[in-house]
């Protein structure tokens, strides 16, 4: 944590109603739930055009928390993240990114650092913009049997079926719990419990 004690938590997704309930928007869903969690005192989402992101500010003891949902398309998330990090003078260590992970079954999650983007274009955009991959990632599994032989780019943009809604809600809740534990006890403790 840098001396300015700001942590930026970014959820990845695509803006627009047509994407709201797609697999690729799990990062937005997690941040919406995190903003409403009792452990935090976040304000409302505010569209900040200078960052091209919706942000909500909150606090924990000694840490100012910023939630951000880039309003770029997923594959250009790095431009919004980079602008926020420059404005708040943040380092990659101050950044947590929440995103979908097609290679993990729905309901599972992994917390990682220093990992490759593994084909996730939103994550790759952030890595390209920052020139580093040392930020913390909360990778929320979205893999289901429904994918079958569908290419990843087609599957992630499909709305999740109503039959998966309860499992998606549980995955979102699990991610909020993991982020909360990481806030309170540290990322390593969260990794030990959730990986």
URCOR-V153442 format. One record per pair of residues at least 12 apart in sequence whose ideal C-beta (glycine too) atoms are under 8 Angstrom apart, sorted by the first residue. I is the first residue (numbers start at 1). GAP is how many residues later the second one is. Records with the same first field share a line. If there is no record, write none. Layout:
BEGIN
I = GAP  GAP
END
This chain:
BEGIN
1 = 62  92  93
2 = 87  88  89  91  92
4 = 84  85  86
5 = 57  58  59
6 = 57  58  59  60  82  84  88
7 = 56  57  58  59  87  88  89  176
8 = 58  60  73  76  77  80  82  86  87  88
9 = 22  25  56  57  58  59  87  88  89  170
10 = 17  21  57  58  59  60  67  71  74  85  86  87  88  116
11 = 16  17  18  19  20  21  56  57  58  86  87  88
12 = 12  15  16  58  62  65  85  86  87  88  110  111
13 = 12  13  14  15  16  56  57  61
14 = 59  60  143
15 = 54  56  57  58
19 = 138
21 = 138  139
22 = 134  135  136  137  138
23 = 77  79  119  132  133  134  135  137
24 = 50  76  132  133
25 = 75
26 = 72  73  74  114  116  142  145  146  149
27 = 42  70  71  72  73  95  113
28 = 41
29 = 139  143
30 = 68  108  110  142  145  146  149
31 = 36  37  38  67
33 = 139  140  142  143
34 = 33  142  145  146
35 = 21  23  32
37 = 139  143
39 = 21  141  144  145
40 = 18  19  20  25
41 = 17  18
42 = 14  15  16  23  25
43 = 13  14  15
44 = 12
45 = 24
47 = 24
50 = 33  37
51 = 17  29  32  33  36
52 = 18  19  20  27  28  31
53 = 15  16  17  18  27  30  31
54 = 14  15  17
55 = 12  13  14  29
60 = 123
63 = 120
65 = 118
66 = 18  22
68 = 12  13  16
74 = 47  48  51
75 = 46  47  50
76 = 49
77 = 45  46  48  49
78 = 47  48  49  50  51  52
79 = 46  50
81 = 14  16  45  48  49
82 = 44  47  48
85 = 45
92 = 38  40  41  42  43
93 = 41  42
95 = 35  40  41
96 = 39  40  41  42  83  86
97 = 26  29  38  39  40  41
98 = 39  40  42  77  81
99 = 21  23  24  38  39  40  41
100 = 20  39  40  42  56
101 = 19  38  39  40  41  42
102 = 40  41  45  50  53  54
103 = 15  38  40
104 = 35  36  37  38  39
105 = 36  38  39
106 = 35  36  37  38  58  61  62  65
107 = 34  60  63  64  67
108 = 33
109 = 29  30  31  32  62  65  66  69  85
110 = 29  84  85
111 = 25  26  27  28  67  71  76  79  80  83  84
112 = 24  25  27  79
113 = 20  21  22  23  24  74
114 = 19  20
115 = 18  22
116 = 17
117 = 16
119 = 33
123 = 14
136 = 46  51
138 = 37  40  41
140 = 31  32  34  35
141 = 30
142 = 14  18  29
144 = 20
146 = 15  18
174 = 20
178 = 12  15  16
181 = 12  13
END
